[in-house]
Amino acid sequence: MTNLFLSIDAGTIDWSRAQFALTAIYHWLFVPLTLGLAVIMGIAETIYYKKRTDFWKKTAQFWQRLFGVNFAMGVATGIILEFEFGTNWSNYSWFVGDIFGAPLAIEGIVAFFMESTFVAVMFFGWKKVSAGFHLASTWLTGLGATISAWWILVANAWMQYPVGCTFNPDTMRNEMTSFVEVALSPFAIDKFCHTVISSWIIGAVFVIAVSCWYLLKKRHTRLAVQSIKIAVIVGFIAALGAGATGHKSGQTVAQVQPMKLAAMEALYNGGNEMDLTMIAWVNPIGQPDYTNEAEPAMKLAMPYGLSMMATNTLDGYVPGINDLLNGYTKEDGTVEPSADEKIARGKVAIQALADYRKAKAEGADEATLNTHLSTLNNNYQYFGYGYVKDKHDLVPSVPINFWAFRTMVGLGCLFILFFGLVLILIFDIPMVSLIFRRLFSALGLLDERSADATAPADAMPRWLCWAAILMLPLAYICSESGWLVAEFGRQPWTIQDMLPTWAAVSDLQSSSVMITFFLFLILFTTMLAVEISILLKQIKKGPDATLNDK
Amino acid sequence: MNKRNFLYRTFDLYYDGFRHMTLGKTLWAVIIVKLIIIFVVLKIFFFPNYIGERTEKGDEPDFVANELIDRALPDSP
C-alpha cells in the first residue's frame, strides 16, 4: 500500500502537476463568483428597469461594484495556465494543440470583445445609454462570461473524452475532423451545465453572506433583505439544478471514465445491483489495497443507488477497479480488454508510429508505410497505455476522489437545506415559517420577540446570519472539490487513454518547476489578499458609493 | 464632431468613464501590475516556448516524435 503523501517525489511531473493545480484552483476562485454574481446583479437591474426606483438602482450598482472587483482580480489569471501548457506540458501542447487551441482561441476572442464592450457600458454607461440598453449590457456581460466558460469547459471536456479528431503521424498532431463533435460532445454539455449552475450557488451564497453581515451590523437592512430574496431563489434553484446535472454528469462519467467512477465510489469489485456508498472508512492518506479488500470498512450504502446513478436501472452493471484492470464483459456482450492487453496494444501502436516515421525518413514504398499506418490506426485507441509500465498506475487516487466527491455532494445537500430554510424565513411562508420560528425559539436559537415578529429585517435569526457567512468558504470548498474529482479522477491521463502525464510533461529540471510553484504560491496569495482587502473595503463602504460616482 | 455621432458617443463613454473612475483606478492599477508580472516577468523569464527553443522551425514533429517514442520505447533506434 502506498502512502500518497510520502510517495510524492520532487520530480518534474509532480511539481508540474502541482503548479498547474495551484494555478487552476486560484483561477477558479474568481470564475464562479463572476458567473454567479452576473445572474444576481442582472436580476437586480431588471427589477430596477421595471420599478425605476433609486433603491433598486443602488442595489444593482452595489452588486455590480463587487462583481467589478472580482472580475478585475480574475482577469488574466487563466492565461498563466496557457503559459504552463507551452512550457511544462509541451508534448501535450504539440500533440493536441490543433484541437485544444481552437476552443481556447474562441474563448479569448469572445471574452475580449463581449466582456470588454459590455462591461464598459455596464460600469460607465449609467448616464450615457438608455436603461434598456444598459440592462441588456449587464445581462450580456454575464452571458459573455458564461460563453467564455463554455469554451474553456469544451477544451477540458475534450481532454476527458477526446472526440472529433484523427492522429496525423507526419505532423505528430491530433487534427480536428469535426468541430461540432468537439463543441457539442455530451461530456462538454454535462460539464458546462453542472459547472455553471454550481457557480450560481457561489454567487447566491456570496450575496446572502454579505447581506447577512449587514443584517448583523443592522446596516442597509432593506438592501440586505431584498438581495437575500433574489439570491435565495437563484441559490435554491441552482442547488437543485446542480444535483440534477450532477446525476447526469455521473452517468456520462460511468460511460466514458469508469475508472474515475470506481475511484469516486471506492468500488473495488463491480457487479449488478450495486449500492451507492454514502460513507465508508477510506484511509484519507493512502491508496487502499483494492486487490485484496472486498470493499472499504464501515460502509453505509444506499441499495441499488450506484446502478441507478450509472445506468438508470436498478440492476445495471457497474465495473469496479479490479474489473477495469482485469477486463470484463459489458452488458451488451462486448468485452472490455484487460489493462495488460491495452498496454500491449498501446506499445504496438507506438512501435508502429516509430516504424512509420523511420520508413518515411528512409523513403520506403507506399505499401510499407500503409502497413505501419494500419497497425497504428488499429491500436491507436490504446496509444496512451503504451507508456504504462505497471497497470496499477492506471488507478487514480482513491482517497482523494472518494472524499472530494463526498465533500462536494455533502455540501451540495447542505446548500439545498440552507437555501430552503432561508427561503421559508425570508419570504415568511405562512405556517411553515411560523413552525420553524417556534422550533428555533424552543431550541433557544431565536428570541421570543423574533419568534412572532416577521419584520423583514428580523426574518433571519442571528445564528442563521452567522451560518450564512460560514457558508461562503464552504461554497468554495464544494466547488473546488468538484474540480478535484474531475481532475484527480482522470489520472494518470492528460488526455483520456491517449497521453498520460509522464508522456505529456516537458523534460524540465524539477528544481526550476518547484521554484515557479513557490513563486506562484507567493504571488497568488498576495493577489488574493489584495482582492479580499478591496472587496471587504467595498462591502464595509456599502451601497452608497457607486463605481463611477462623480 | 457631431455629439450624436455613434463614434463620438462611444469615445465619450470610455473617455468620460475612465476620467471619473474612483474604485476603477485601484482596480486598473492592480490589473496593470498583474499583466506586467504575467507577460513581462513570468512569460519571459519563467515560461519559454520549450519546443521552440530546442528545435528549428519545421522540425517540431521530429522533436515531439522522438520525445513520445523514446519515453515508451527507450531502446527504439
HADDOCK unambig.tbl for C-alpha pairs under 7 A between the chains (distance, minus, plus):
assign (segid A and resid 69 and name CA) (segid B and resid 27 and name CA) 6.75 0.50 0.50
assign (segid A and resid 72 and name CA) (segid B and resid 27 and name CA) 6.14 0.50 0.50
assign (segid A and resid 72 and name CA) (segid B and resid 31 and name CA) 6.39 0.50 0.50
assign (segid A and resid 73 and name CA) (segid B and resid 31 and name CA) 6.99 0.50 0.50
assign (segid A and resid 83 and name CA) (segid B and resid 43 and name CA) 6.97 0.50 0.50
assign (segid A and resid 83 and name CA) (segid B and resid 47 and name CA) 6.04 0.50 0.50
assign (segid A and resid 84 and name CA) (segid B and resid 47 and name CA) 6.90 0.50 0.50
assign (segid A and resid 86 and name CA) (segid B and resid 49 and name CA) 5.74 0.50 0.50
assign (segid A and resid 86 and name CA) (segid B and resid 50 and name CA) 6.50 0.50 0.50
assign (segid A and resid 87 and name CA) (segid B and resid 47 and name CA) 5.50 0.50 0.50
assign (segid A and resid 87 and name CA) (segid B and resid 48 and name CA) 5.97 0.50 0.50
assign (segid A and resid 87 and name CA) (segid B and resid 49 and name CA) 5.63 0.50 0.50
assign (segid A and resid 87 and name CA) (segid B and resid 50 and name CA) 5.02 0.50 0.50
assign (segid A and resid 90 and name CA) (segid B and resid 50 and name CA) 6.30 0.50 0.50
assign (segid A and resid 90 and name CA) (segid B and resid 51 and name CA) 6.48 0.50 0.50
assign (segid A and resid 91 and name CA) (segid B and resid 64 and name CA) 6.07 0.50 0.50
assign (segid A and resid 124 and name CA) (segid B and resid 13 and name CA) 6.34 0.50 0.50
assign (segid A and resid 124 and name CA) (segid B and resid 17 and name CA) 4.80 0.50 0.50
assign (segid A and resid 125 and name CA) (segid B and resid 13 and name CA) 6.55 0.50 0.50
assign (segid A and resid 128 and name CA) (segid B and resid 13 and name CA) 6.74 0.50 0.50
assign (segid A and resid 171 and name CA) (segid B and resid 61 and name CA) 5.24 0.50 0.50
assign (segid A and resid 172 and name CA) (segid B and resid 61 and name CA) 5.36 0.50 0.50
assign (segid A and resid 172 and name CA) (segid B and resid 65 and name CA) 6.47 0.50 0.50
assign (segid A and resid 350 and name CA) (segid B and resid 69 and name CA) 6.41 0.50 0.50
assign (segid A and resid 354 and name CA) (segid B and resid 69 and name CA) 6.51 0.50 0.50
assign (segid A and resid 386 and name CA) (segid B and resid 72 and name CA) 6.17 0.50 0.50
assign (segid A and resid 387 and name CA) (segid B and resid 71 and name CA) 7.00 0.50 0.50
assign (segid A and resid 387 and name CA) (segid B and resid 72 and name CA) 4.86 0.50 0.50
assign (segid A and resid 503 and name CA) (segid B and resid 68 and name CA) 6.32 0.50 0.50
assign (segid A and resid 503 and name CA) (segid B and resid 71 and name CA) 6.60 0.50 0.50
assign (segid A and resid 547 and name CA) (segid B and resid 22 and name CA) 6.51 0.50 0.50
assign (segid A and resid 547 and name CA) (segid B and resid 23 and name CA) 5.92 0.50 0.50
assign (segid A and resid 547 and name CA) (segid B and resid 24 and name CA) 6.79 0.50 0.50
assign (segid A and resid 548 and name CA) (segid B and resid 20 and name CA) 6.27 0.50 0.50
assign (segid A and resid 548 and name CA) (segid B and resid 21 and name CA) 5.25 0.50 0.50
assign (segid A and resid 548 and name CA) (segid B and resid 22 and name CA) 6.25 0.50 0.50
assign (segid A and resid 550 and name CA) (segid B and resid 20 and name CA) 6.12 0.50 0.50
